[in-house]
């Protein structure tokens, strides 16, 4: 099965598992103190928004939108509209239902497409957002150039990504376990972002503040281990991957980087 089809099948078949572990936001939480997982995920969104210096009412392209949680948060808090792209028809359906229930159907659109190869409309957005999705992209440099062409003058880019050197065995194991064709280091992202026509305005390693996300996942998996043993193979493989990524984070081989950029004129 081609990697794109594997990724689509992964997110479709594990829709229930992901929502059980992470709720409507399929990304790490930012833990500063004793936040709940849900609050920590919103703190991550707030951190990223602050790094971009958004004014409100921006049109956003969310590349790898999951269940639409980020776009809904931006719509509710900043009046933003936009388009979310996901490989998973199940995710798109859930995102549309949530947008409709929140009264944002006219503001938000969700498209089933491969953001890695999809040609974004030229000069149509104020912000391209890619949170923990670029790991799945086979051609990250192409995506970044595509993102730049999609932005209006002074548009912004937000990248939040698992980062590490593929020459490292732990990083390689994470990539294999989570269907990532290739992981990049933070420096690779910076260089490719600048080459695509952006000026990097913020880049920070947040590993120490996000690793608790996976500790919580492991606690939940251990608590449900009898039920997990009865789940389909894909779900069991996901649970097995928890220890792989935790080990990589704790060793320092895998890091979590948030990068924001501004389109060069």
C-alpha positions as CSV (number, residue, x, y, z in Angstrom):
1,X,0.0,0.0,0.0
2,X,1.4,3.4,-0.9
3,X,2.3,5.7,2.0
4,X,-0.5,8.2,1.3
5,X,-3.1,5.3,1.3
6,X,-1.5,4.0,4.5
7,X,-1.8,7.4,6.2
8,X,-5.4,7.8,5.1
9,X,-6.3,4.3,6.3
10,X,-4.5,4.9,9.6
11,X,-6.5,8.1,10.5
12,X,-9.8,6.7,9.2
13,X,-9.5,3.4,11.1
14,X,-8.2,5.1,14.3
15,X,-10.6,8.0,14.4
16,X,-12.2,6.7,17.6
17,X,-8.8,5.9,19.2
18,X,-7.4,9.4,18.5
19,X,-10.4,11.2,19.8
20,X,-10.4,9.0,22.9
21,X,-6.7,9.9,23.5
22,X,-6.6,13.5,22.3
23,X,-10.1,14.8,21.9
24,X,-10.8,17.1,19.0
25,X,-7.3,18.6,18.8
26,X,-4.9,16.1,17.3
27,X,-1.7,17.8,18.6
28,X,0.5,17.9,21.6
29,X,-0.4,19.9,24.7
30,X,1.8,22.7,26.2
31,X,2.2,21.8,29.8
32,X,3.5,24.6,32.1
33,X,2.1,23.4,35.4
34,X,-0.8,21.0,36.2
35,X,-3.0,21.7,33.2
36,X,-5.5,19.1,32.0
37,X,-4.7,17.6,28.6
38,X,-7.5,19.7,26.9
39,X,-6.3,22.9,28.5
40,X,-2.7,22.2,27.5
41,X,-3.7,21.7,23.9
42,X,-5.5,25.1,23.9
43,X,-2.3,26.6,25.4
44,X,-0.4,25.2,22.5
45,X,-2.7,26.9,20.1
46,X,-2.5,30.2,22.0
47,X,1.3,30.0,22.0
48,X,1.4,29.5,18.2
49,X,-1.1,32.3,17.7
50,X,1.0,34.7,19.8
51,X,4.1,33.7,17.7
52,X,2.3,34.9,14.6
53,X,1.1,38.3,15.9
54,X,-2.4,37.7,14.3
55,X,-4.8,40.6,14.1
56,X,-8.0,38.7,13.6
57,X,-10.2,37.9,10.6
58,X,-7.4,36.2,8.7
59,X,-8.2,33.6,6.1
60,X,-6.4,30.4,7.0
61,X,-5.4,27.2,5.2
62,X,-4.9,24.4,7.7
63,X,-2.8,21.7,6.0
64,X,-3.6,18.5,7.9
65,X,-6.7,19.9,9.8
66,X,-7.7,16.7,11.6
67,X,-11.2,17.2,13.1
68,X,-11.1,20.9,12.4
69,X,-10.3,21.9,16.0
70,X,-7.7,24.5,15.1
71,X,-9.9,26.3,12.5
72,X,-12.9,26.3,14.9
73,X,-10.7,27.8,17.6
74,X,-9.4,30.5,15.3
75,X,-13.0,31.2,14.1
76,X,-14.4,31.4,17.6
77,X,-11.5,33.5,19.1
78,X,-10.3,35.6,16.2
79,X,-13.1,35.6,13.6
80,X,-10.9,33.7,11.1
81,X,-12.3,31.7,8.2
82,X,-10.6,29.3,5.9
83,X,-10.1,25.9,4.5
84,X,-9.0,22.7,6.2
85,X,-7.3,19.9,4.2
86,X,-7.2,16.2,5.4
87,X,-6.6,12.9,3.8
88,X,-9.3,11.3,6.0
89,X,-12.9,11.4,4.9
90,X,-13.9,10.5,8.4
91,X,-12.0,13.5,9.8
92,X,-13.5,15.8,7.2
93,X,-17.1,14.6,8.0
94,X,-16.6,15.2,11.7
95,X,-15.0,18.6,11.1
96,X,-18.0,19.7,8.9
97,X,-20.4,18.5,11.6
98,X,-18.6,20.4,14.3
99,X,-18.5,23.6,12.2
100,X,-22.2,23.3,11.4
101,X,-23.0,22.8,15.1
102,X,-20.9,25.8,16.0
103,X,-22.5,28.0,13.4
104,X,-19.4,28.3,11.2
105,X,-20.5,26.4,8.1
106,X,-20.3,29.6,6.0
107,X,-16.9,30.5,7.3
108,X,-15.1,27.1,7.2
109,X,-14.6,24.5,4.5
110,X,-13.1,21.1,4.8
111,X,-11.6,19.3,1.8
112,X,-10.4,15.7,1.4
113,X,-7.1,16.0,-0.4
114,X,-3.3,15.3,0.0
115,X,-1.8,18.5,1.3
116,X,1.6,17.1,0.2
117,X,0.8,17.3,-3.5
118,X,-2.4,19.6,-3.6
119,X,-1.9,22.8,-5.4
120,X,-3.1,25.6,-3.1
121,X,-5.0,28.6,-4.7
122,X,-2.5,31.4,-5.4
123,X,-2.4,34.5,-3.1
124,X,-5.6,33.4,-1.4
125,X,-4.7,33.1,2.3
126,X,-3.2,35.2,5.1
127,X,-1.9,32.2,7.1
128,X,-0.9,28.6,6.2
129,X,-1.0,26.4,9.3
130,X,0.7,23.0,9.5
131,X,0.6,21.5,13.0
132,X,2.1,18.0,13.3
133,X,1.2,17.2,9.7
134,X,4.4,17.9,7.8
135,X,5.9,14.8,9.3
136,X,3.7,12.9,6.9
137,X,4.8,14.9,3.8
138,X,7.2,13.2,1.5
139,X,8.2,16.5,-0.2
140,X,8.4,19.1,2.5
141,X,10.3,21.6,0.4
142,X,7.6,21.5,-2.2
143,X,4.9,22.0,0.5
144,X,6.7,25.1,1.8
145,X,7.0,26.6,-1.7
146,X,3.3,25.8,-2.3
147,X,2.5,27.4,1.0
148,X,4.4,30.6,0.0
149,X,2.5,30.8,-3.3
150,X,-0.8,30.5,-1.5
151,X,-0.2,33.5,0.7
152,X,-1.0,37.1,0.2
153,X,1.5,39.8,0.8
154,X,2.9,39.6,4.4
155,X,1.2,36.3,4.9
156,X,2.3,34.0,7.7
157,X,3.3,30.4,8.1
158,X,3.0,28.2,11.2
159,X,4.8,24.9,11.5
160,X,4.7,22.7,14.6
161,X,6.6,19.5,14.0
162,X,8.4,16.5,15.5
163,X,12.0,17.1,14.6
164,X,15.1,14.9,14.5
165,X,17.9,13.5,12.4
166,X,16.9,10.4,10.4
167,X,20.5,9.1,10.8
168,X,19.6,8.5,14.4
169,X,18.1,5.1,15.2
170,X,15.4,6.4,17.6
171,X,14.2,9.0,15.2
172,X,14.1,6.4,12.4
173,X,12.0,4.1,14.6
174,X,9.5,7.0,15.3
175,X,9.2,7.7,11.6
176,X,8.5,4.0,10.9
177,X,6.0,3.6,13.7
178,X,4.0,6.7,12.8
179,X,4.1,6.6,9.0
180,X,6.4,9.5,8.4
181,X,8.3,9.2,5.1
182,X,11.0,11.4,6.6
183,X,11.5,13.6,9.7
184,X,13.6,16.8,9.5
185,X,15.7,18.6,12.0
186,X,14.8,22.1,13.1
187,X,17.7,23.4,11.0
188,X,16.4,21.6,7.9
189,X,13.0,23.2,8.4
190,X,14.6,26.7,8.9
191,X,16.7,26.4,5.7
192,X,13.8,25.1,3.6
193,X,11.4,27.7,4.9
194,X,13.8,30.5,4.1
195,X,14.5,29.0,0.6
196,X,10.8,28.9,0.0
197,X,10.5,32.7,0.4
198,X,9.9,33.2,4.1
199,X,11.6,35.1,6.9
200,X,11.7,33.0,10.1
201,X,10.3,35.2,12.9
202,X,10.1,32.6,15.6
203,X,11.6,29.1,16.2
204,X,11.6,27.3,19.6
205,X,12.2,23.8,20.9
206,X,9.3,23.0,23.2
207,X,10.1,19.3,23.9
208,X,10.2,19.6,27.7
209,X,6.8,21.2,27.7
210,X,5.1,18.7,25.4
211,X,6.5,15.3,26.3
212,X,3.8,14.9,29.1
213,X,1.3,14.4,26.2
214,X,2.7,11.0,25.6
215,X,3.1,10.2,29.3
216,X,-0.7,10.7,29.5
217,X,-1.2,8.6,26.5
218,X,0.8,5.7,28.0
219,X,-1.2,6.0,31.3
220,X,-4.5,5.8,29.4
221,X,-3.2,2.9,27.3
222,X,-2.0,1.0,30.4
223,X,-5.4,1.6,32.1
224,X,-7.2,0.1,29.1
225,X,-4.6,-2.6,28.2
226,X,-7.2,-5.4,28.4
227,X,-9.5,-3.6,25.9
228,X,-6.5,-2.6,23.7
229,X,-5.6,-6.3,23.3
230,X,-8.9,-6.8,21.6
231,X,-8.6,-3.9,19.2
232,X,-7.6,-4.2,15.5
233,X,-3.9,-4.4,14.6
234,X,-3.6,-0.7,13.6
235,X,-4.8,0.4,17.1
236,X,-2.4,-2.0,18.8
237,X,0.4,-0.7,16.7
238,X,-0.5,2.9,17.7
239,X,-0.3,2.0,21.4
240,X,3.0,0.2,20.8
241,X,4.4,3.4,19.3
242,X,3.8,5.3,22.5
243,X,6.9,3.9,24.2
244,X,8.9,4.4,21.0
245,X,8.2,8.1,20.8
246,X,8.5,8.6,24.6
247,X,12.0,7.0,24.5
248,X,13.0,9.2,21.6
249,X,11.8,12.4,23.3
250,X,13.4,11.5,26.7
251,X,16.7,10.8,25.0
252,X,16.8,14.2,23.3
253,X,17.0,12.6,19.9
254,X,13.5,13.6,19.0
255,X,12.5,17.2,19.6
256,X,9.3,19.3,19.1
257,X,9.8,22.6,17.2
258,X,7.4,25.4,16.6
259,X,8.4,27.7,13.8
260,X,6.6,30.7,12.3
261,X,7.6,32.7,9.3
262,X,6.5,35.8,7.3
263,X,6.4,35.8,3.5
264,X,9.2,37.9,2.0
265,X,8.0,40.7,-0.3
